[in-house]
C-alpha cells in the first residue's frame, strides 16, 4: 500500500528540520549562519556566553567605480564558509581639526572595502529584539569597535546587537553639485540604510525578530539615527520601531551645493591632484577622483577634515532633496519622523572636548560667536548675547571649578567642573547647539501628542564630557563609571530595547546599594513619566559618595573621576525646560535661528 503525505505536512517537516539544523549550527562552538548570498562561521565566547560574528559583509565593496555611489547588496559567494572571527577593517579615518593627538580624533589610513557589520547573539536566540548600533565619530572616525556583550549580559541575554560600519569623511559625505550630478551625496547615510534593510532580511537567521528593531547611537551615531528617522520626509519604511539617541551630534547641515560643502569638495580635489584649474564643476575632476589611488584620497580627506576651526569635521551630511529634505530643527518641529518611540539624552558637559578651549575675554567671546555663526543677522547676535549674557556676571574665567546642581544655584551657562565665565559659556553654547537641544527637539517630535512615546535623560556622572557615557554602555573602563550606575543605565537601555520602555525596577536602579537614591513608584519600579511639552520631565543620572581621582590630560582638559568604595547611584526627576537656568528657552532660540546655523 502506498502511503500518501500531503504537501503541507512535508513542507512543515522541512521547516522543522531547517530550523533545527540552523539552531544546531548556531549552538556549536563554531556557529555557522547561512545568509543565502554567503555562509559565515563565527565563534562562541564562553565568557559572555554569546555567539559572535565579526566582519559580515552587507554590501559590495564601494571601491573604484562604486566610490560615491549608492551601496549595493553583496554578490553571491558560496564557494566556501567565510570566517567571521576577526574585526573588519576600519573605513578611512578623517579627524577633527586642531585637537591634541591624545584626544583620539586623528586621521588614519583605513580600507575602502569596509562595509561590514558585527553580530552578537545568544546561541539559543529565537525572535529576540534587535539593537542596531551606529557608531559616532563626527562622521569621520571610528567603526564597529565596541563590544556590547556586557550590555547584553546585564539584560539576561534578552536582545541581539548588530554593530555597523559606514563610509566616513570624504568617502561617505563628499558633496557638491558635481558629486550629485555624477555620483551621489550622503552615501554614508545610504550605507546605514542598506544595513537596516540587511537586518530586515537576514537577522532572523541569527535568532532576531525583524519586527522589533531599535536603532541607536551616540554622538554622530545618534545624529545619524535621527536622520534615518527623517529620511524621505519621515516616510515610514518599517525598518525600526525604536530609537536610542545619546547626545545626538547635529551640527551644520548645508544644502548639497552650498558654498561650504562645495569648498570642501574643491579643497579635497585640489589636495588629491584632481582639480582642473579653478573649476571643480567638471566631469574630469570627478572622474579623476573616481580613479585616484586610495592612499592619495585618504590623505586628502584627512588634510581637509583637519584644516578647519577647533573640533570641526569637514565632511558632514547635507540636504540632498531626496533622502534628507529638510533641516532637523524644522522637520522635527513638524513631527515628520518615522518610528514609534525614542529614548534620548545628553551629557552634562557635552561641550568638552570639541569646543574652543581658550576664551577668556569679552572680545574672545564675541569673536567666537561671529566666527561660529557667520550667517547670523545682527538681531540673532544681539539675542544670543542677551540669552547667554550672564557669562560675565560675578564669575570670571578663572573661578572655582565644580559641577552645577542643574535646578538651583549657578548654571551651566557660566559654571562647570571644567570652566567658568566666558569659557564655560562657549562650552555650553556648543553643547546646546550640537547635542542638547537636538535631544530636546527629538523628544518633542516623539511626544504623545504625536501618537508616539519618548523619554528623556541627562547623564551627569562626573566628568560627563562628550562620549564619557560610552564607558557605561560598553564597559570600556571597568573602574569608571562604577558598577552600580553602569548596571542601572544598561538596564534602562535594555528595557527600552526589549520592553519598549526604560522604566526598570527600583532594585536595578539602585545598582546593588540600599543607600542609593532613586524616584520610586508604588509598583516596585522607578517613577519616570513619558516626555510631553506640558510636563517635560527628564531623569538625571548621577552618582554620589566615594573618593575623587584627579586626571590631567592636557593644559586645556582636566577632570575628576568618582571611584569606589562608597559610590552610590543618585537618580532624580527634573524639569528639563527650567534645567540649567532655562535650557528649554535657549533651545527654542536655537530652533528659531536654525536656518541660519544652518541646523
N, C-alpha and C positions, 0 to 999 in steps of 0.2 A: 504494500500500500504506500502510495506517495503521500508524504506529509506536506501540506501547504503552509507557507509562512507569509503573512501579509507584509506588503512593502513598508507599512508604517512601523510594525514591530521590528523589522530588520533595521530600518533606519534608527529606531530607538536603541537597539543593541549596539549599532555602530557608534552612536553618540556616547553611550555609556562607556564603551571601550576607549574611544578617543579621549574622553575626559579623564578616565582612569590612567591611561598611558601618559597623558600630559602631566597629571598630578604626580605620577611616579617619577617622571623626568625632573619635575621641579623639586621633589623631595630628596633627590640624590645629592651626594657630596659635590658633584659637578653637574648642576642642573642645566638642562638644555631646553631652550624655547624655540619653537618653530613659528616664524613670522611670515611664512609664505614666500617672501622675497629672499629670505636668508634664515639660517639657523645659527643660534648663538649659544655658547656654553659659558655659563657664569661660574660662581663658586659659592659654597656655603660658608658663612662666617660663624664659627662656633661660639664666639664671644657675644655677638649681637643676636645670634640665632636668626639671621636673615639670609636669604639668597641675594647675591649681589651680581649685577650685570653691568660692567663698565665698558663704555665705548660702543654702544649700539648705534649704528648708523641710521639716521632718519631722513637723510636727503642725499642726493647725488653731490659729489664734491663740487663746490662753487668756484671752480678754477678755470683759467683760460677764458674761453668764450662765455662761460657762465658767471664771470665776475659782473657784479651789479645787475644781475638778472634775478627774477623770482626763483626761489628754490624749487627743485623738482624732487619727487619721490625717488628713493634709491632704486637702482637697477637690480634685476634678478641676479642672485649669486648663490647657487645651491651646490657648488662643486665640493664644498667642504663645510664642516661645522666651524664657525669662526670663534676663536677665543674672545671672551669678554671679561678679562680678568685684570686689565691694567687701565689706568686713567687715560682718556683720549687726549690727543694733543690740543693745547690751547689755541684759540684763534689768535692772530696777530694782535699784540697789545699796544695801545696808544694811550700815553699817560696824560696826567693833568699838568697844567703849566705852573712852573716856579716852585712847586712843593719840594721840600727836602727829601732826599732819597730814602731816608729812614721811615718816612710815612708810607712807603709802599705803593706809590702812584706813578711809577716809572714805566716808560715804554720798553718793550722787549719783542724780539722776534718770536713768531709763532708759526702755525701751519694753516694755510688757507683751507685745507681739507680738514675742517674742524666741526662739521655739523653732526655731532654725536650727542647722545644722552646716556645717563646712568639710571638704573632702576634698582631700588631696594625694596624687597618684598618678603613677607613671611612665607616659608615653604608650604604651609597649608592654606595660603590665602585663597579666598573664594568670595567674589563680589565685594571686595573691600573698597572703601572710598579712596580716592587718589589725590595726592598733592603734587602739582607740577610747579617746581621752583625755578624762578627766573633770577639768575644771579645779578647783583649790582656791579658797580664799577664805572659809572659815568658814561655808559655805552662805549667805553674804550678799553676796559680792563676786566680781568678775572675770567672765570669759566665755571664748569661743573666741578668745583674743587671741594665743596663742603660735603661732609658725611652726615646724613640725617638719622643715622642708626639710633643714637641715644634718644632723640626726639620720638622716634617710632616706638622704641622700647618703653619709654615713660608712659606711653599711651597703650600699653598692653598689646603691642604689635597690631594695632587696630586700623592702620592705613598703609598704603603703598606710596612711595615717593619716587618721582621722576625728576631728575636734575638735568636741565637742558643747557646747551651752548648755542650761541648765535653769533653771526658776524659782527665785528666790532670796528670802531674807528672809521677810517675812510672806506674800508671794505664793506661795512654794514650801513653807513649813514652818509656817504658822499651825496651831495645834492647840488643841482643847478638845472637850468633849462636843458643843457646838453645831456646831463645824465637822464633826465626824464624823457628826452627825445630818443636817445639811442639805447637806453637801458631802463632801469627802474630805481626810484628813490626808496628809502625806508626798507631796504631788503633785510636788515636785521630784524625788523618787526615782522616781516613776512616769514622769516625763518621760524620765529616763535609760533606763528600761526600754523605753519606746516607741522611743527612739533605737537601742537594741540590736536591737529587732525590725526596725527600718528597715534596719539593716545586713544582717541575715539576708535580707531581701527584695530589697535593691537594690545591695549592694556589688559583686556580680558584674558590673554594668553599668560599673563603674569598673575592672574587672580584678582584683577581690579575691575571695578564697576565703572564703565564709561559714562554712566548717568549721574555719577556722584564725584565730580571733579572740582577741586579747588585750585585756582591758580594763585601763586603767592610770590612775593619777592621783597627785597629790601633795597632802598635807595633807587638806583636806576631800574632794578628789577621790579620794584613796586610801581615806579612810574610807567614801566612797560606794561604791567598788569592793567593799569588804568587805561592805557592806550589800546590794549586788546579789548577792553570793555567798551571803549569809544569807537572801535573800528566800524567802518562803513556806516557812520552816523548812529552807532549804537544798535545796529541790527542784531537781533537775537539769533545766533547760529548754533546755540545749544552745545557749545564746546566746553562750557564750565557753568557751575551754579554759584560758587562762592569765590570771594577774593580776599586774600590777606595782603595788605599794603602797609609795609613798615617804612616810615619816613620816605614817602614817595618823591623821588627826585624829579621835579617838574620845573625845569629852568626854561630859558628862552626857547620858543618854538616858532621859527620863521616859516614863511611860505617857501616852497622848494626852490623858487627862482629869486628870492630876496637877495640883496647885495651881500649880506653876511655869509650865508652858505655858498653863494657864488664866489665870493672872495676866498673862502677856504678851498673850494674846488680849484680855483686858479693857482693858489699857492701850492696845493698838492701836485697839480700837473707840472708846475714850474720846477718843484723840488725833484720830481721824477724824471725831468728832462723831456716832458711831452708837450709843453706849451709852445704853440706855433706863433711866434711874435708875441703880441699882447692880446691876441684874440683867442680866448678859450672856446668860444662858440663855434667850434669847427669839428667836423667828423674826424679829422685827422688826430685831434687831441685825444678824443675818447678812444679811437682805435689804437693809438699808441699806448694808452693806459691798459687797455684790454690785453695787449701783447707784451707788456713790460715784465721784467724779471721781478719775482715776488719779493726778494730782499730789497730791491730798489723801492718798490711800493711801500713795503712795511716801514722802511726808514723814513720815507716821505710822510707817511701818515703820522709817525711818532714825532717828527720835527714840527709839523704844522700843529698838531694837537697840543704840544707843549710850548707854543710860542705866544700864547695869549696872556690874559690877566691871571692873577693868582687864583689857582684852584679851578680853572675853567678847562673844558674839553671842547675841541673844535667841531667834532662831528656828532651831531645830535639828530633826533627825529624831527621831521618837518611836516608842515601841512602840504599834502600832495594832491588834495582834491578828490581822492578816491578812498584809500584806506583810512587816512586821517584827514578829516574835512574841516574841523574847527579847532579853536584854542580850547584847552582844558577848562580855563576859567569860564568860558561861555557855554560849552557843551554840558559840563557838569551842572551848571546853574539851570540849564534847560532840562536836566534829568534824562537826557537821551543816552542811555547806557544799558548794556546787556549784563545779565547775571541777576541773582536773586538776593544775595547777602554780601555784606562786607564787614571785615574786622580790620580797622585801620588805626594807626598810631604814629607818634613821633617821639623822638628822644628829647630829653630836657635841654641838651646842649648840642643840637644838630648843626649849629653854625661852625663847629670846630671839627676837622682842621681845614676845610675848604675856603674859609673866609680870609681876607687880607688881614694879617696879624699885627700890623704896625700903624694904628690910627690913634693919635693922641690928642690932637688939637681940633678946634672948630674948623679950621681950614682943611685939615686932613679929612675930616668927616664930609664936608661939602664936596670936596674933590672926589671922594669915593662915590658919593651918591650920583654926581653928574657923570662920572665915567661908567658907572654900572648901569645907569638907566638913561642913555643918551637920547632916547625918543620921548622922554617926559616933557610935558608942557611946563611953562612957568607955574601954572596953577598946581600941577601934580607935585612939583618940587616943593612948593610952599606948603601943601597939605602934608607931605611926608615929613618935612622939618617940624611941622606943628605936632604931628602924631608922635614922633619919636624925639620931641624936643626936651623931654625930661632927662636926656643923656647928660646934659650939662649941669643939672641941678644937684647940688650937695655932694656928688661923687665925681672925682676926677679919675683919670686913667691909671692911678697908682693906689687905689683904695684897697682895703682888706678884701680878700677873695673867699667867698663862701657861697653855697647854693641858696637860692631863694626857696620860700615855702610855697609859692605859687598862688595862694589865695589871700595872703596878707603880707604886710611889710614891703620891703623893696622888691622890685620886679626884675624879670629877665631883660627888660629894656636897658638897664644900666648896671646889672649886678649878676655875677655868677662865680663859680669857683675858678673860672678861667680869666676873667677880666672884669673891669668896672668902667664907668664913664663911656666916652665915645667908642672905645674899642669894643666894649660889650654890646653897644648899640649896633655896631657893624655886624658882630656875630649874630645878634638877634634878627636883624633885617634879613641877612642871608638865610638863616634858619626858617623864618616865617615865609619868605617868598618861595624858597626852593623845596621845603619839606612840610612844615607845619600847616600852612594854610591849604595846600593841596589835599592834605589829610582831612581837614575840616570840610572842604568842598565835596570830597568823596563821600564822607559820612552824610552830608546833607542830601546828596544825589540818591543815596540808598535809604533815605528815611521812610518811615511807614506811610507818610503822605503820598509817596510814590509807589505804594504797594510792595515795597521791598523792606529789608531789615539791615540795620547797621549798628555796630558797637564801636566805641572809640576809647583809646587808652593813651597814656603817656608813660614812657619808660624813663624813670628818674633815678635808676640805680647808679650811684656815682662810679665813674665820671660821666656817663651818659652822653659822651660825644658821639658824633655821627658814626654809625657802624658798631658801636660798643655792644648793642643788643645781639649781634651775631654770636657772641660767645654764650648767650643764653639759649639760642635755638640749637646750635650745633656743638656745644660743649667744647669749643676750641681751646679754652683755657679752663681746666678743671678747678682752679682756685678762685677765679672771679668770673662771673658773679658766683656767690655761694650757692650751695646745693638747694637751699630752701626756695629761693626766688627762681632759680632755674627750673626746679620741679613745677612750681606753680605756673610759670609762664608757658612751659612746654605743655602742660595740661590744658591751659586755656586755648592755646593754638590747636592742639589736638582735638579738643572737644568741638571746636568750630568746624574742623575738617570732618569729624566723624558724626557729630550730633547737630550740626548747623547752629551751634550757639557756644560762646566762650564761657558760659556760666558753669562753674565747677563746684565741687563740694568744699565746704569750709575746711575740712581736713586737708585736702590737697592744697588749698590756697595758703594755709598756714605753713606748709612745707616742713612738717615734722616738728614744729615748735609750738607749745601751748602759749608761749609769750607773744606770738605773732599777733598783729592787729589787722583784721580784715572786716569789711562790711558784711554782716550776717543777715540772712533771711531765715524765716521760721521753718523752712522746709529742709534745712541742713545744707543749703547751698549759699554761695555768696550772693549779695544783692548787687546786681549790675543791670540797670534798665537799658533798654534799647535807646539809641540816639534819636532825638527829634529836635527840631528847631525851637520848639517852645520850652523844652527842658533838656538842653544839650549837656547831658551828664557823661563824664568820662571816668575811667578807672586810672588812678595814679599808682603806678607800680614802683615801690621803693623798698629799701631796707633800712634798718637802724641797728645800733649797737656794734659790738666787735671792736677791732682796732683799725686805725687808718695807716696805710702804707703810701708814702710819697714816691711818685715816679716822675723823673725829669727826662724828657725825650729830647727837646731842643730848647733854645732860649725863648722860643715862642709857644712851647707846648709842655706843660707840666700838669699833673693832676694827682688826685688821691684815689686809692682803692680801699674798699672796706673788706676786711678779712676776718675769718673766724679765729678763735671761738667767740660766741656771743652775738653773731649777726642773726637777726630775725626779720621776717617779712613785715612790711608796713604798707598795706593796700588801703586806699580810701577813694570814695567818690568825690568828684569836684565838678563845678560848673565850668565847662570848657570855654564859654564866651567871656566870662569875667576873669578867667585864669590869667595870671601874669599881667595884671593891670588892664585887662580888656583885649585879649588876643582876638576875640571874635570880631570886634570892631575893626581892628587892624587888618584882619583877613578880608573884611568887607571892602576896605580901601584897596587892597591888592587885587581883588576881583574886579573892581571898577576900573582900575588902570591896566588891567590885563592886556588889552590890545596894544598898549604902548610899552609893555615889558620886552617883547610880547610873550604871553604865557597862557 
